Amino acid sequence: MMDIQRLFLFLIFAFSLVLVWDGWQRYQHPEQNVQQSVSANKELAQSDLAALPTTKGPNQAAIAQEPQQQLVGKTIHVKSDFVEAEINTVGGDISYLALLKHPDTQDKTKPFILFHRGEGTHNYVAQTGLLGVGLPNHNSLFSAEQDTYVFAENKNQLQIRLKAVDESALKVTKVLTFKKDSYLIDVSYELENSSQQAISVSSYYQLMRDSGVPEGGSRFLPTYTGAAIYTDKEKFKKVDFADIEKGKSEYPKQANDGWIGLLQHYFVAAWLPKENSSREYFTRKLDGDIYSAGVVLPEIAIKPGEKTTIGSSLYAGPTESNLDKVAPGLGLTVDYGWLTILATPLFWVMSLLHSWTSNWGIAIILLTVLIKLLFFPLSAASYLSMAKMRLVAPKLEKLKSQHAGDREQLNRAMMELYKTEKINPLGGCLPMLIQIPVFIALYWSILASVEMRYAPFFGWIKDLSAPDPFYILPVIMGVSMIVQMRLNPKPPDPLQAKLMQIMPVIFSVMFFFFPAGLVLYSIVNNILSIAQQWFITRSTEAKNKGVVAKR
C-alpha cells in the first residue's frame, strides 16, 4: 500500500514540477520581453506599413511590402462606463483602451490597459481598412467632428464618425460605435458610390501586438498569450506566436462563421464578423516583434449612386464564462486546460456559492465541503483500509523479521495476511488518485477565471488568484500534512518513512507558488480529511479492542 501512496505523492509532486518547469521556461529571461517591447516601439511604424492585407493572389491576407509615407494624426478621446479609448485619425486605429472595471496588475488605483501604443508599452492596437484601388486603409487620414466624446446620460451608445480625407469616387465614413455598459465596439464603413461605374471593395480587421507576456501573477503559473481562432467546424484553436513566425500555424483560413483574436491571461480582443457570412482569417509575423491576426471580409460591388454599410464587431475585455452570449465559442477563451470538462462545472458551482456569500474564499471553502461529501464513501473506504493497516502493523513487522532474507517469501506472507484480515492494500490510495483530476481542474478554474482576479478573502489575502504574500497558508498546509501523516500507518521501509517526513516541507515550498485559493482548498480538504480519518481510525481501533476483549 505504501508503494501506491508514494506513487500518489509522486504524481502530485510531478504535476507541480511540470508547472514550475513550464513557468521557468516562459520566464527564465524576463528581461528579453522588456527589450523586445522597447525594440518594437522603434519598428512599429514600419510594421504598420507592412501590415496591409491585399487581394492579390489566392490568399487575400498576403501582406504588401510597399512603403508608404507615415502620417501624423490627431487623438480622439472616448469614455464609457466600461472603457476609456483613444482613436487616431490616421486609419481610425484604436491605439489605447483601458478597462475601467478591472484594476491594473501593478497599481490597483489605475485601470487595466489592454491596447496601448508608444514607447514602454506592449504595442497592442486594433486596425481596420478597405481593400481596393485608392480606398482608405489603416494608413489613411480621416477627419473627426470633435476631439472628445462622452456619453449623454440618456444614451446607451455613442458613435464616432470619421470621414476619409482623400477624395475618391467612393465616399467613405468610418463609424465606431461604443456601448455604454459593454466591451463590444462596432466598427463599420458607410460607403457611397458617386461615380458612374461600379466599385469593388472589401474590408479587413486586424489586431497587432508584440509577443511580450503580460506582467503580473507568478512566474511559475504559466498562461497562454497568443492568437486564437474559432469556427463551428474546427472549434477552438490556439495559434501561438512561435508557430506564426515559423509559418507552421494550422487553422481554418476560409469559413462562414467564427471569430479571430489575441489572448492573454484574463483578457481577450477578438473580431466578430456577422454569422453566416464568408470571411478569410489570417495571421502574420511583421517587422520587429510584431504579430498580426485578423479577418478579411468578401469583396462586394457597389453600383453607381448606391449606398451600403459593411463592418464587424470587436470584443475587447475580460475572458468571462458567459462570453458565449456575445459570440459562439468566445467563452472558450477562459482557458481551463485539458480538464475543462471538470473545471467548468466546478467554477459554476463556486460562482453560485459566491452569489450567496459575496466572498470567493468562503465559496471555495463551501465547494471543498461539497466535494468532500461527494467523495465521502471513497474517502471512508480509504481511511478504513488505513486504519486496518495500522492494526496489523505489528504483525507486518513480525513477518518482516521472519523473512528478512527472502523478499519473495515476505511478499507472499504479507498478501496472505491481507487476505486473512480482509484488507485491500490498494484501498487506501485509489480514492486519492481519483481526486487528483479534481485538484488539477480546480487549480485551472482559479487560475483562469478573471472573477478571481483581486478577489479578497480575509486579512492578508487580498487576491485569491495570486500566491500568499506571506506564505502563511502554505505553512498551515504543511502542518496539516504532518498531522494527517501521523494518522497513517507507519511505512515498513525506513526510506519511505524518511520520505514521508520531508514531504510536508516539500509540499509547503511548492505551494508558495500556487494561488492562495487553491492552497485554501487544500487546507480545508486536509482538515476535513483529518477529522474523518481520526473518527474512522478511533472507531476501528475501539471495535478491534472490543473483539479482542470478547476473545
C-alpha positions in Angstrom: 0.0 0.0 0.0 2.8 2.4 0.8 4.2 1.9 -2.7 0.9 3.2 -4.1 0.8 6.0 -1.6 4.3 7.0 -2.6 3.1 6.9 -6.2 0.2 9.3 -5.4 2.6 11.7 -3.7 4.9 11.5 -6.7 2.1 12.3 -9.1 1.2 15.4 -7.2 4.9 16.3 -7.0 5.4 15.7 -10.7 2.4 17.8 -11.6 3.8 20.6 -9.6 7.2 20.2 -11.2 5.7 20.4 -14.6 4.0 23.7 -13.7 7.3 25.1 -12.3 9.4 24.0 -15.2 6.9 25.3 -17.8 6.7 28.6 -16.0 10.5 28.8 -15.7 10.9 28.2 -19.4 8.5 31.0 -20.1 10.1 33.4 -17.7 13.7 32.4 -17.4 14.6 35.6 -19.4 12.1 38.2 -18.4 14.4 41.0 -19.4 14.1 39.7 -23.0 10.4 40.6 -23.2 11.2 44.1 -22.0 13.9 44.6 -24.6 11.6 43.2 -27.3 8.9 45.7 -26.3 11.3 48.7 -26.4 12.7 47.5 -29.8 9.2 47.1 -31.1 8.4 50.7 -30.4 11.1 51.8 -32.9 9.8 49.4 -35.6 6.1 49.6 -35.1 5.6 52.3 -37.7 7.3 50.3 -40.3 5.2 47.3 -39.3 2.1 49.4 -39.9 3.2 49.9 -43.4 3.8 46.3 -44.0 0.6 45.0 -42.4 -1.8 45.9 -45.1 -3.7 42.9 -46.5 -4.3 42.8 -50.2 -6.4 40.8 -52.6 -3.5 39.8 -54.8 -3.1 36.1 -55.3 -5.1 33.2 -53.9 -4.6 34.3 -50.3 -6.4 37.6 -49.6 -4.4 38.0 -46.4 -1.0 38.3 -48.0 1.0 41.2 -46.7 2.1 44.0 -49.0 5.5 45.4 -48.6 5.3 48.7 -50.4 6.5 51.5 -48.2 4.2 54.5 -47.6 4.6 57.9 -46.1 3.8 57.8 -42.3 1.1 60.3 -41.4 0.6 62.0 -38.1 -3.0 62.3 -36.9 -5.0 63.7 -34.0 -6.1 61.7 -31.0 -9.8 61.3 -30.2 -10.8 60.5 -26.6 -13.8 58.4 -25.8 -15.1 57.3 -22.4 -18.0 54.9 -21.5 -18.9 53.2 -18.2 -16.6 50.2 -19.1 -13.8 51.6 -21.3 -11.7 54.6 -22.0 -10.3 54.7 -25.5 -8.1 56.8 -27.8 -8.6 56.7 -31.6 -6.1 58.1 -34.0 -7.4 59.9 -37.1 -4.7 58.0 -39.1 -6.7 54.9 -40.1 -9.1 55.3 -37.2 -7.0 52.9 -35.1 -8.0 52.1 -31.6 -4.5 52.8 -30.1 -5.4 52.9 -26.4 -8.1 51.0 -24.5 -8.4 51.0 -20.7 -10.8 48.6 -19.0 -12.3 50.8 -16.2 -13.9 47.9 -14.3 -10.6 46.0 -13.9 -7.6 47.4 -12.0 -4.0 47.4 -13.3 -1.8 44.5 -12.4 0.8 46.6 -10.6 -1.3 49.6 -9.4 -4.8 48.9 -8.3 -5.7 52.6 -8.3 -5.3 52.6 -12.1 -7.4 50.8 -14.8 -6.0 47.9 -16.7 -4.7 48.9 -20.1 -5.3 46.4 -22.9 -4.5 48.4 -26.0 -1.6 50.8 -26.0 0.9 52.2 -28.5 4.1 54.0 -27.7 7.4 53.7 -26.1 7.4 51.5 -23.0 4.2 49.8 -23.9 3.3 46.3 -25.2 2.2 47.9 -28.5 -1.3 46.5 -29.0 -3.7 48.1 -31.4 -6.9 47.4 -33.4 -6.8 48.4 -37.0 -9.2 48.2 -40.0 -9.3 49.3 -43.6 -10.7 48.9 -47.0 -9.1 47.0 -49.9 -9.3 48.4 -53.4 -7.7 51.0 -55.6 -7.4 54.4 -53.9 -9.5 53.3 -50.9 -8.6 54.3 -47.3 -6.9 51.8 -45.1 -5.3 52.0 -41.7 -2.6 54.3 -43.0 -5.0 56.8 -44.5 -6.1 60.1 -42.9 -9.6 60.7 -41.5 -11.2 63.8 -40.0 -13.4 63.9 -36.9 -16.1 66.3 -35.8 -14.6 66.7 -32.3 -11.7 65.5 -30.2 -13.6 64.3 -27.1 -16.7 62.1 -26.9 -18.6 61.5 -23.6 -21.8 59.5 -23.2 -25.0 61.5 -22.6 -27.0 60.4 -19.6 -29.9 59.1 -21.6 -27.9 57.4 -24.3 -26.8 53.8 -24.4 -24.4 54.1 -27.3 -22.0 56.7 -28.8 -20.9 57.0 -32.4 -17.6 58.4 -33.6 -17.8 59.3 -37.2 -14.6 59.7 -39.2 -14.6 60.9 -42.8 -11.9 59.9 -45.2 -9.8 63.0 -46.2 -8.6 61.8 -49.6 -11.1 62.4 -52.3 -12.4 59.4 -54.1 -15.3 58.3 -56.2 -16.3 56.2 -53.2 -17.3 58.4 -50.2 -16.1 56.6 -47.0 -17.2 57.3 -43.4 -15.7 55.0 -40.7 -18.1 54.7 -37.8 -17.0 53.4 -34.4 -20.0 52.6 -32.1 -19.3 52.3 -28.3 -21.8 50.8 -25.9 -22.3 52.4 -22.5 -22.1 49.2 -20.5 -20.4 46.8 -22.8 -16.9 45.8 -24.1 -18.3 45.5 -27.6 -17.3 48.1 -30.2 -18.9 48.1 -33.6 -16.7 49.2 -36.5 -18.4 49.9 -39.8 -17.9 51.7 -43.1 -20.6 53.7 -44.7 -19.9 53.7 -48.4 -21.5 55.8 -51.2 -20.6 55.4 -54.8 -20.7 58.8 -56.5 -19.2 57.6 -59.8 -20.7 56.3 -63.0 -19.2 52.9 -62.6 -19.4 50.0 -60.1 -16.7 49.9 -57.5 -15.4 46.7 -55.9 -14.4 46.8 -52.3 -13.6 44.5 -49.4 -12.6 45.2 -45.8 -10.1 43.9 -43.3 -10.0 43.9 -39.5 -6.8 43.1 -37.6 -5.2 43.2 -34.2 -1.5 43.9 -33.9 0.7 43.4 -30.8 4.2 42.2 -29.7 4.8 38.8 -28.2 5.6 40.0 -24.7 3.9 38.1 -21.9 1.8 40.4 -19.6 3.1 41.3 -16.2 1.6 40.0 -13.0 1.0 36.7 -11.4 3.6 34.2 -10.5 6.4 33.2 -12.9 5.6 29.6 -12.0 2.0 29.8 -13.1 2.2 29.8 -17.0 -0.8 31.0 -19.0 -1.3 31.4 -22.8 -0.5 34.5 -24.8 -1.1 34.4 -28.5 -3.7 34.2 -31.3 -6.8 32.0 -31.2 -9.4 31.2 -33.9 -12.9 29.6 -33.6 -15.1 28.2 -36.2 -18.1 25.9 -35.8 -16.4 23.2 -37.8 -12.9 23.3 -36.5 -13.8 24.6 -33.0 -11.3 26.4 -30.8 -7.7 26.6 -32.0 -4.7 28.3 -30.5 -2.1 29.8 -32.8 1.0 30.8 -30.8 3.4 33.4 -31.9 6.3 30.9 -32.5 4.2 28.9 -35.0 3.1 32.1 -36.7 6.8 33.2 -37.1 7.7 29.8 -38.5 4.7 29.6 -40.8 3.6 26.4 -39.2 0.3 27.6 -37.8 -2.6 25.4 -38.9 -6.1 26.9 -38.6 -9.2 27.3 -40.9 -8.5 30.0 -43.5 -11.9 30.2 -45.0 -15.2 30.0 -43.0 -18.7 31.3 -42.8 -18.7 31.7 -39.1 -16.5 32.2 -36.1 -14.0 34.8 -34.9 -10.3 35.5 -34.5 -8.5 37.2 -31.7 -5.5 37.6 -29.4 -5.5 36.0 -25.9 -3.6 36.8 -22.8 -4.2 36.0 -19.1 -7.7 37.1 -18.2 -8.3 39.3 -21.3 -9.1 38.9 -25.0 -9.6 41.0 -28.1 -11.5 39.4 -30.9 -13.0 40.4 -34.2 -16.6 39.0 -34.5 -17.9 39.2 -38.1 -21.6 38.6 -38.6 -22.6 34.9 -38.6 -23.4 33.1 -41.8 -21.2 35.4 -43.9 -18.0 34.3 -45.6 -14.6 35.5 -44.3 -10.9 34.7 -44.5 -8.8 34.5 -41.4 -5.1 35.4 -41.4 -2.1 35.6 -39.1 1.3 37.2 -39.9 4.7 37.9 -38.4 5.6 41.6 -39.2 8.7 43.7 -38.8 10.3 43.6 -35.4 8.5 41.7 -32.6 5.0 42.5 -34.0 2.3 39.9 -34.9 -0.9 40.4 -36.7 -4.2 38.4 -36.6 -7.3 39.4 -38.5 -10.0 38.7 -40.9 -10.8 39.8 -44.5 -14.5 40.1 -45.5 -15.5 39.2 -49.0 -15.5 41.7 -51.9 -18.7 43.4 -52.8 -19.6 45.5 -55.9 -21.2 48.9 -55.2 -23.3 50.2 -58.1 -23.3 53.9 -59.2 -25.3 56.0 -56.7 -25.6 53.1 -54.3 -25.1 53.3 -50.6 -24.1 50.4 -48.4 -22.6 49.6 -45.0 -20.0 46.9 -44.1 -18.3 46.1 -40.8 -17.6 43.9 -37.9 -17.8 43.9 -34.1 -14.8 44.0 -31.8 -14.9 42.5 -28.3 -12.0 43.8 -26.1 -12.4 42.9 -22.5 -12.2 40.2 -19.8 -12.4 36.5 -20.6 -15.7 35.7 -18.7 -17.5 32.4 -18.7 -20.7 34.0 -20.2 -19.0 35.2 -23.4 -20.8 32.6 -25.5 -23.7 35.0 -25.3 -21.6 37.5 -27.1 -20.4 35.1 -29.8 -20.5 31.3 -30.2 -17.3 29.8 -28.8 -16.0 33.0 -27.3 -16.5 31.5 -23.8 -13.7 29.1 -24.7 -11.2 31.9 -24.2 -11.5 31.1 -20.5 -8.7 28.6 -20.7 -9.3 25.8 -18.2 -6.7 23.5 -19.7 -7.3 19.8 -20.6 -9.7 19.3 -17.7 -12.3 21.8 -18.9 -15.0 19.2 -18.6 -14.4 19.2 -14.8 -13.2 22.8 -14.3 -16.3 24.3 -15.9 -18.9 22.8 -13.6 -16.6 23.4 -10.6 -16.4 27.1 -11.3 -20.2 27.2 -12.0 -20.9 25.8 -8.5 -18.3 28.1 -7.0 -19.9 31.1 -8.7 -23.3 30.0 -7.3 -21.9 29.8 -3.8 -20.2 33.2 -4.3 -23.6 34.7 -5.2 -24.8 33.6 -1.8 -21.8 34.6 0.3 -20.2 37.5 -1.7 -16.8 36.1 -0.8 -14.8 33.9 -3.1 -12.8 32.4 -0.2 -15.9 31.3 1.6 -17.2 30.0 -1.7 -14.0 27.9 -2.1 -14.5 26.5 1.5 -18.1 25.6 0.8 -17.1 24.0 -2.5 -14.5 21.9 -0.7 -17.1 20.7 1.7 -19.4 19.7 -1.2 -16.5 17.9 -2.9 -15.6 16.1 0.3 -19.2 15.0 0.7 -19.3 13.8 -2.9 -16.2 11.6 -2.2 -17.2 10.7 1.3 -17.8 7.0 0.5 -14.5 6.6 -1.3 -12.6 8.5 1.5 -14.3 6.4 4.2 -13.2 3.2 2.4 -9.7 4.6 2.1 -9.4 5.6 5.8 -10.9 2.3 6.9 -8.2 0.5 4.9 -5.5 2.7 6.5 -7.0 2.0 10.0 -6.8 -1.7 9.4 -3.2 -1.3 8.2 -2.4 0.4 11.5 -3.8 -2.5 13.4 -1.8 -5.1 11.5 1.4 -3.1 11.6 2.9 -5.2 14.5 2.1 -8.4 12.5 3.8 -6.9 9.5 6.9 -6.1 11.5 6.9 -9.7 12.7 6.7 -11.0 9.2 9.5 -8.7 8.2 11.8 -10.1 10.9 10.9 -13.7 10.0 11.5 -13.3 6.3 14.3 -10.7 6.4 16.4 -12.5 3.8 13.7 -13.6 1.4 11.8 -10.8 -0.2 9.6 -13.0 -2.3 8.5 -15.1 0.7 7.8 -11.8 2.6 5.5 -10.6 -0.1 3.6 -13.9 -0.1 3.2 -13.8 3.6 2.0 -10.2 3.5 -0.6 -10.9 0.9 -1.8 -13.9 2.9 -2.1 -11.6 6.0 -4.1 -9.1 3.9 -6.4 -11.8 2.8 -6.9 -13.2 6.3 -7.5 -9.7 7.8 -9.7 -8.7 4.8 -7.6 -5.7 3.9 -7.3 -4.3 0.4 -3.7 -2.8 0.2 -4.8 -0.6 -2.7 -8.0 0.6 -0.9 -6.2 3.4 0.9 -4.7 5.0 -2.2 -7.1 4.5 -5.2 -9.7 7.1 -3.9 -6.8 9.6 -3.6 -5.8 9.0 -7.2 -9.4 9.6 -8.3 -9.4 13.0 -6.6 -6.2 14.2 -8.4 -8.2 15.4 -11.6 -10.5 17.4 -9.3 -7.4 19.1 -7.7 -6.0 20.0 -11.1 -9.3 21.2 -12.5 -9.8 23.5 -9.5 -6.3 24.8 -10.0 -7.1 25.9 -13.5 -10.6 27.2 -12.6 -9.0 29.5 -10.0 -6.1 30.5 -12.2 -8.0 31.2 -15.4 -11.2 32.9 -14.1 -11.0 36.7 -14.2 -13.6 36.8 -11.5 -10.9 35.5 -9.1 -8.6 38.3 -10.0 -8.0 40.5 -7.0 -10.7 38.6 -5.2 -10.1 39.1 -1.4 -10.6 36.6 1.4 -9.8 37.8 4.9 -6.9 39.6 6.4 -3.7 39.5 4.4 -5.2 37.5 1.5 -6.1 40.3 -0.9 -6.0 38.2 -4.1 -7.0 34.5 -4.1 -5.7 34.1 -7.7 -2.1 35.1 -6.5 0.3 33.3 -4.1 0.0 34.0 -0.4 2.4 37.1 0.0 3.5 36.0 3.5 3.4 32.2 2.9 1.1 31.6 5.9 -1.3 29.4 4.1 1.4 27.1 2.7 2.9 26.7 6.2 -0.6 25.8 7.5 -0.9 23.3 4.7 2.4 21.7 5.7 1.3 21.4 9.3 -2.0 19.8 8.3 0.0 17.3 6.2 2.2 16.4 9.2 -0.9 15.8 11.3 -2.5 13.7 8.6 0.6 11.6 8.0 0.7 10.7 11.7 -2.7 9.1 11.4 -1.4 6.9 8.6 0.2 3.5 9.2 3.9 3.7 9.6 5.8 2.6 6.4 7.7 -0.6 6.9 10.5 0.7 4.7 12.8 3.2 6.5 13.5 5.0 3.3 9.7 5.5 2.8 9.4 6.7 6.3 12.0 9.4 5.8 10.3 10.4 2.5 7.0 10.9 4.3 8.7 13.1 6.9 10.1 15.5 4.4 7.0 15.6 2.1 5.2 18.3 4.1 8.2 20.5 3.7 8.5 19.9 0.0 4.7 20.5 -0.5 4.8 23.7 1.6 7.6 25.1 -0.6 5.7 24.1 -3.8 2.5 25.7 -2.5 4.4 29.0 -2.2 3.8 29.4 -5.9 0.2 28.2 -6.1 -2.8 30.6 -6.0 -3.9 31.3 -2.4 -7.4 30.0 -3.3 -6.0 26.6 -4.3 -4.0 26.4 -1.1 -7.1 27.3 0.9 -8.9 24.5 -0.8 -6.1 22.1 0.1 -6.1 23.2 3.8 -9.8 22.8 4.2 -9.7 19.5 2.4 -6.9 18.3 4.7 -8.7 19.4 7.9 -11.9 17.6 6.8 -9.8 14.5 5.9 -8.1 14.6 9.3 -11.4 14.7 11.1 -12.9 11.9 9.0 -9.7 9.8 9.2 -9.4 10.3 13.0 -13.0 9.3 13.6 -12.7 6.2 11.5 -9.3 5.2 12.9 -10.5 5.5 16.5 -13.8 3.7 15.7 -11.9 0.8 14.1 -9.4 0.6 17.0 -12.2 0.6 19.5 -14.1 -2.0 17.6 -10.9 -4.2 17.4 -10.4 -3.8 21.2 -13.9 -5.0 21.8 -13.4 -8.1 19.6 -10.1 -8.8 21.4 -11.8 -8.4 24.8 -14.5 -10.9 23.9 -11.9 -13.4 22.9 
